[in-house]
Amino acid sequence: MSDKHEHKHMHKPMLEEGQELDLGHMKNFTEENEHEHEHKHEKKPISEEGQELVFNHGNSHEHEHEHGHEHTHKHRHKRKKGSKIRSAVYIFLSFMLAFSLFLLSICLTLRFTVFSKDFMLNSMADTGYYDMVKDEMKEKFKNVGHASGLSDEFIDSFVGSMDILEIERDYISSFYSGGKTLVDTMKFKQDLLAAIDKYIEDNDIDRSKASESSISYLVDHMSKIYVNMISIPFFSVIGNYINKLNTPLRIAEIGLGVFALVIAAIIIFTNEYTHRRFRYLCYGFTGACLTVAVLPSVVLISGIIPKINLGDRSLYSLFVNYTTSAINHFWIYVGILAFFAAMSFAVFMIKYKKARGK
C-alpha cells in the first residue's frame, strides 16, 4: 500500500531524445517527492500566536459553560431559598390560625358553660340538687330544732313548703344580671317566724317558755344554715366577674373569629397552587384540634375533679357534674376542628395527586 501511494505522488521525468536516464537524479527526485508527501501528511505546526488564539477560544467555551452552570446553580439556590422562606411564612400563618382557633374554642366554651345561666340550672336539675338540698336542710334544721323543742314534723313541713327550685333560680339569676350575689334571708325569716308562731299556737305551748330572745336566736341560727345551703361557694368566687367579663368575652370572640378568617383568607388567596392552600389549612386545623384536646384530656386523665373535698353531698354532686360537663364541652370543638382538618386533608390529597399527574 505504501509503494502504491508513493507511486501516485511521483512524477515521471520527461527525457528528451538521445538523453539517458539519470538514476541519481531519479533517486533525488524520488526522495524529494517522498519528503513532500510526508510533509503534507504531517500536522502543520501552529504558531504561538495561533496557538494562543485556539487556547483562548477553547477557554472561552469552557468559561461560558462554567458561567452558565454557575448562573443556573445560583438561580436554583435562590429559588430554593425563596421557597424555604415562603414555606416558613405559611407555617407561621398556620400556627397563628391554630392559636386563634384554640383561643376561640376556649372563649366559646366559657360562653356556653360558665357564662350561661341555663347551663348552671341544667346541672342542678341533672344532679337532683334541689331534692338533696331539701334533705340536707331538714337534717341540719332538726339538729337545731331539737334543742329548742321543735318537732321533726314541724321541720319537715316547713322545709317541704319551701320552693327551693325558685329560690335557687333567683339566686343564680342575680349573678348573671349583675345584681346582689348574697342570699336574701328576709322572706325566710318572716316565713319561719310565722310558722313558729302557728306551731306554738297549735300545740298550746306556754308563750312565757318561748321568749322572744330564744325565738330570735333560733331564727337567726336557722337563717345561717339556710344561707349556707342555698349559696354555692365555688360559684360565688366567679359570680362577681361573670357580668363584668361578659362584654369583653364577646369582643374577644368576634376579634378571634375575624382574625382566624383573615389568616385563612391569606393562606387561600396568596398560594398559587390549590393543594398547598389546603395543606397549610390542614396544619392550622390539626394544630388547633390537638391543642384544644390537651386540656380536657389532662383533666380527665388526672382524675382531679372527683378528688375535690366538699362537705355537703349536694355541693359535691353539683360541682362534679358542672365541672365535668364544662370540660366535656371542649370535645365539641375538638370534633368540629377534627372535621375541618380531615376535610382539608382530603382536598389536599386530591389536588396533590392531580398536580403530580400533570
C-alpha positions as CSV (number, residue, x, y, z in Angstrom):
1,M,0.0,0.0,0.0
2,S,2.9,2.4,0.8
3,D,4.6,1.7,-2.6
4,K,1.4,2.4,-4.5
5,H,0.7,5.5,-2.6
6,E,4.2,6.9,-3.1
7,H,3.9,5.9,-6.8
8,K,0.9,8.0,-7.2
9,H,2.6,11.1,-6.0
10,M,5.8,10.5,-8.1
11,H,6.2,12.4,-11.3
12,K,8.0,10.6,-14.0
13,P,10.7,12.8,-15.6
14,M,10.4,13.5,-19.2
15,L,13.5,12.5,-21.4
16,E,14.5,14.2,-24.5
17,E,15.6,12.3,-27.5
18,G,19.1,10.9,-27.0
19,Q,19.2,11.7,-23.3
20,E,19.9,9.0,-20.7
21,L,18.1,8.4,-17.6
22,D,20.0,9.8,-14.6
23,L,19.4,7.3,-11.8
24,G,20.9,9.7,-9.3
25,H,18.6,12.4,-10.3
26,M,15.8,10.0,-10.2
27,K,16.8,9.0,-6.8
28,N,16.9,12.6,-5.6
29,F,13.6,13.3,-7.3
30,T,12.0,10.3,-5.5
31,E,13.4,11.4,-2.2
32,E,12.1,14.9,-2.7
33,N,8.6,13.6,-3.5
34,E,8.6,11.3,-0.5
35,H,9.7,14.2,1.7
36,E,7.0,16.4,0.2
37,H,4.3,13.7,0.7
38,E,5.4,13.2,4.3
39,H,5.3,17.0,4.8
40,K,1.7,17.1,3.5
41,H,0.5,14.4,5.9
42,E,2.3,16.0,8.9
43,K,0.2,18.3,11.1
44,K,1.1,21.9,10.4
45,P,2.7,23.4,13.5
46,I,0.7,26.2,14.9
47,S,2.4,29.4,15.7
48,E,2.4,30.6,19.3
49,E,0.1,33.4,18.4
50,G,-2.3,31.0,16.7
51,Q,-2.0,28.5,19.5
52,E,-2.9,31.2,22.0
53,L,-5.9,32.0,19.9
54,V,-7.0,28.4,19.9
55,F,-6.5,28.0,23.6
56,N,-8.3,31.2,24.2
57,H,-11.2,30.0,22.1
58,G,-11.3,26.8,24.0
59,N,-11.1,28.6,27.3
60,S,-13.9,31.0,26.2
61,H,-16.2,28.0,25.6
62,E,-15.2,26.5,28.9
63,H,-15.7,29.8,30.6
64,E,-19.2,30.2,29.0
65,H,-20.1,26.7,30.2
66,E,-18.9,27.3,33.7
67,H,-20.7,30.7,33.8
68,G,-23.9,29.2,32.6
69,H,-23.6,26.4,35.2
70,E,-22.9,28.9,37.9
71,H,-25.8,31.1,36.9
72,T,-28.1,28.1,36.9
73,H,-26.8,27.0,40.3
74,K,-27.3,30.4,41.7
75,H,-30.8,30.6,40.2
76,R,-31.7,27.2,41.7
77,H,-30.2,28.2,45.1
78,K,-32.1,31.5,45.1
79,R,-35.3,29.7,44.1
80,K,-34.8,27.1,46.8
81,K,-34.0,29.7,49.4
82,G,-37.1,31.7,48.4
83,S,-39.2,28.5,48.6
84,K,-37.9,27.8,52.2
85,I,-38.8,31.4,53.3
86,R,-42.2,31.1,51.7
87,S,-42.8,27.8,53.4
88,A,-41.7,29.2,56.8
89,V,-44.1,32.1,56.4
90,Y,-47.1,29.9,55.6
91,I,-46.2,27.5,58.5
92,F,-46.2,30.6,60.8
93,L,-49.6,31.6,59.4
94,S,-50.8,28.0,60.1
95,F,-49.6,28.4,63.7
96,M,-51.4,31.7,64.1
97,L,-54.5,30.1,62.7
98,A,-54.3,27.2,65.1
99,F,-53.6,29.5,68.1
100,S,-56.5,31.8,67.2
101,L,-58.9,28.8,66.9
102,F,-57.6,27.4,70.2
103,L,-58.4,30.7,72.0
104,L,-61.7,31.0,70.2
105,S,-62.7,27.5,71.4
106,I,-61.9,28.4,75.0
107,C,-64.0,31.6,74.7
108,L,-66.9,29.7,73.2
109,T,-66.7,27.0,75.9
110,L,-66.8,29.7,78.6
111,R,-69.7,31.4,76.8
112,F,-71.9,28.2,76.8
113,T,-70.9,26.9,80.2
114,V,-69.6,29.3,82.9
115,F,-71.3,32.4,81.4
116,S,-74.6,30.6,80.8
117,K,-77.4,30.6,83.4
118,D,-79.2,27.8,81.7
119,F,-76.1,25.6,81.9
120,M,-75.9,26.1,85.6
121,L,-79.6,25.4,86.1
122,N,-79.5,22.3,84.0
123,S,-76.5,21.0,86.0
124,M,-78.6,21.5,89.2
125,A,-81.6,19.6,87.6
126,D,-79.4,16.8,86.3
127,T,-77.8,16.1,89.7
128,G,-81.1,16.3,91.6
129,Y,-79.6,19.2,93.5
130,Y,-82.9,20.7,94.7
131,D,-84.0,17.5,96.4
132,M,-80.6,16.9,98.0
133,V,-80.6,20.5,99.4
134,K,-84.0,19.9,100.9
135,D,-83.0,16.7,102.6
136,E,-79.7,18.2,104.0
137,M,-81.5,21.3,105.2
138,K,-84.1,19.2,107.0
139,E,-81.4,17.3,108.9
140,K,-79.5,20.4,109.9
141,F,-82.7,22.2,111.0
142,K,-83.7,19.2,113.1
143,N,-80.4,19.2,115.0
144,V,-81.1,22.9,115.9
145,G,-84.9,22.3,116.5
146,H,-84.3,19.5,119.0
147,A,-82.5,21.9,121.3
148,S,-85.4,24.4,121.0
149,G,-88.2,21.9,121.4
150,L,-89.3,21.9,117.7
151,S,-90.6,18.5,116.4
152,D,-89.3,16.8,113.3
153,E,-92.8,17.0,111.8
154,F,-92.6,20.8,112.1
155,I,-89.2,20.9,110.3
156,D,-90.4,18.5,107.6
157,S,-93.5,20.6,107.0
158,F,-91.7,23.9,106.9
159,V,-88.9,22.8,104.6
160,G,-91.3,20.9,102.4
161,S,-93.3,24.1,101.9
162,M,-90.2,26.0,100.6
163,D,-89.8,26.3,96.9
164,I,-86.1,25.5,96.6
165,L,-86.2,25.5,92.9
166,E,-87.5,29.1,92.7
167,I,-85.1,30.2,95.4
168,E,-82.1,28.8,93.6
169,R,-83.2,30.3,90.3
170,D,-83.4,33.7,91.8
171,Y,-80.0,33.3,93.5
172,I,-78.3,32.1,90.3
173,S,-80.0,34.8,88.2
174,S,-78.6,37.5,90.4
175,F,-75.1,36.6,89.3
176,Y,-75.8,36.9,85.6
177,S,-77.8,40.1,85.9
178,G,-75.1,41.9,87.9
179,G,-77.3,42.1,91.0
180,K,-76.6,41.1,94.5
181,T,-74.8,37.8,95.0
182,L,-75.9,37.3,98.6
183,V,-78.8,35.1,99.6
184,D,-81.9,37.1,100.6
185,T,-82.9,35.9,104.1
186,M,-85.7,38.4,104.8
187,K,-88.5,36.3,103.4
188,F,-87.1,33.2,105.0
189,K,-87.1,34.8,108.5
190,Q,-90.6,36.1,108.0
191,D,-91.9,32.7,106.9
192,L,-90.1,30.9,109.8
193,L,-91.4,33.3,112.4
194,A,-94.9,32.8,111.1
195,A,-94.5,29.0,111.1
196,I,-93.1,29.1,114.7
197,D,-96.0,31.2,116.0
198,K,-98.5,28.9,114.4
199,Y,-96.7,25.9,115.9
200,I,-96.8,27.4,119.4
201,E,-100.5,28.2,118.9
202,D,-101.4,24.7,117.5
203,N,-99.5,22.9,120.3
204,D,-100.7,25.2,123.2
205,I,-97.2,26.0,124.2
206,D,-96.8,28.5,127.0
207,R,-95.7,31.7,125.5
208,S,-93.6,32.5,128.6
209,K,-91.5,29.4,128.0
210,A,-90.8,30.6,124.4
211,S,-89.3,34.0,125.0
212,E,-88.8,36.4,122.1
213,S,-85.0,36.3,122.6
214,S,-84.8,32.5,122.3
215,I,-87.1,32.5,119.3
216,S,-85.0,35.3,117.7
217,Y,-81.8,33.3,118.3
218,L,-83.4,30.2,116.8
219,V,-84.5,32.1,113.7
220,D,-81.0,33.6,113.3
221,H,-79.3,30.3,113.7
222,M,-81.6,28.6,111.2
223,S,-81.1,31.5,108.8
224,K,-77.4,31.0,108.7
225,I,-77.9,27.3,107.9
226,Y,-80.3,28.4,105.1
227,V,-77.7,30.7,103.6
228,N,-75.1,28.0,103.6
229,M,-77.4,25.6,101.9
230,I,-78.7,27.9,99.2
231,S,-75.4,29.6,98.3
232,I,-72.8,27.8,96.2
233,P,-69.3,28.6,97.4
234,F,-67.3,27.8,94.2
235,F,-69.8,29.6,92.1
236,S,-69.7,32.7,94.3
237,V,-66.0,33.0,93.6
238,I,-66.6,33.6,89.9
239,G,-70.0,35.1,90.1
240,N,-68.8,38.6,90.7
241,Y,-66.8,38.5,87.4
242,I,-69.5,37.0,85.2
243,N,-71.4,40.2,84.4
244,K,-68.2,42.3,84.2
245,L,-66.4,40.0,81.8
246,N,-69.5,39.3,79.6
247,T,-68.8,42.2,77.2
248,P,-65.0,41.7,76.9
249,L,-65.7,38.0,76.2
250,R,-68.0,38.8,73.3
251,I,-65.4,41.3,71.9
252,A,-62.7,38.6,72.2
253,E,-64.9,36.0,70.4
254,I,-65.6,38.4,67.5
255,G,-62.0,39.5,67.3
256,L,-60.6,36.0,67.3
257,G,-63.2,34.9,64.7
258,V,-62.3,37.7,62.3
259,F,-58.6,37.1,62.9
260,A,-58.9,33.4,62.0
261,L,-60.9,34.2,58.9
262,V,-58.2,36.7,57.7
263,I,-55.4,34.2,58.3
264,A,-57.3,31.6,56.4
265,A,-58.0,34.1,53.5
266,I,-54.3,34.9,53.3
267,I,-53.4,31.3,53.1
268,I,-56.0,30.6,50.4
269,F,-55.6,33.7,48.1
270,T,-51.8,34.1,48.2
271,N,-51.0,30.5,47.3
272,E,-50.6,29.8,43.7
273,Y,-51.2,26.0,44.0
274,T,-54.5,24.7,45.4
275,H,-53.0,21.7,47.1
276,R,-50.7,24.0,49.1
277,R,-53.6,26.1,50.3
278,F,-55.4,23.1,51.8
279,R,-52.1,21.7,53.2
280,Y,-51.5,24.8,55.3
281,L,-55.2,25.0,56.3
282,C,-54.9,21.3,57.4
283,Y,-51.9,22.3,59.5
284,G,-53.9,25.0,61.2
285,F,-57.0,22.9,61.9
286,T,-55.0,19.9,63.1
287,G,-52.8,22.1,65.4
288,A,-55.9,23.7,66.9
289,C,-57.7,20.3,67.3
290,L,-54.8,18.8,69.2
291,T,-54.3,21.8,71.4
292,V,-57.9,22.0,72.4
293,A,-57.9,18.3,73.2
294,V,-55.0,18.6,75.6
295,L,-56.9,20.5,78.4
296,P,-59.8,18.1,78.8
297,S,-57.6,15.1,78.3
298,V,-55.2,16.2,81.1
299,V,-58.1,17.0,83.5
300,L,-60.0,13.8,82.9
301,I,-56.9,11.5,83.0
302,S,-55.6,13.1,86.2
303,G,-59.0,12.4,87.9
304,I,-58.7,15.7,89.9
305,I,-62.4,16.5,89.7
306,P,-63.7,13.6,91.8
307,K,-61.0,14.3,94.4
308,I,-62.4,17.7,95.4
309,N,-63.4,17.8,99.1
310,L,-66.8,19.4,99.8
311,G,-68.7,18.8,103.0
312,D,-72.3,18.6,101.6
313,R,-73.3,15.8,99.2
314,S,-75.4,18.2,97.2
315,L,-72.5,20.6,96.6
316,Y,-70.1,17.7,95.7
317,S,-72.5,16.3,93.2
318,L,-73.2,19.7,91.6
319,F,-69.5,20.6,91.4
320,V,-68.5,17.3,89.8
321,N,-71.4,17.4,87.3
322,Y,-70.9,21.1,86.5
323,T,-67.1,20.9,86.0
324,T,-67.2,17.6,84.1
325,S,-69.9,19.0,81.7
326,A,-67.8,22.2,81.2
327,I,-64.7,20.2,80.4
328,N,-66.5,17.8,78.1
329,H,-67.8,20.8,76.2
330,F,-64.3,21.2,74.8
331,W,-64.8,17.9,72.9
332,I,-67.5,19.6,70.8
333,Y,-64.9,21.9,69.3
334,V,-62.3,19.1,69.1
335,G,-64.8,17.3,66.9
336,I,-65.5,20.4,64.8
337,L,-61.8,21.1,64.3
338,A,-61.1,17.5,63.5
339,F,-63.8,17.5,60.8
340,F,-62.3,20.6,59.1
341,A,-58.8,19.1,59.4
342,A,-60.0,15.9,57.8
343,M,-61.8,17.7,55.0
344,S,-58.9,20.0,54.2
345,F,-56.5,16.9,54.2
346,A,-58.8,15.1,51.8
347,V,-59.0,18.0,49.4
348,F,-55.2,18.4,49.7
349,M,-54.6,14.8,48.7
350,I,-56.9,15.1,45.8
351,K,-55.4,18.3,44.5
352,Y,-51.9,17.0,45.2
353,K,-52.4,13.8,43.2
354,K,-53.8,15.9,40.3
355,A,-50.8,18.2,40.4
356,R,-48.4,15.2,40.4
357,G,-50.3,13.7,37.5
358,K,-49.7,16.7,35.4
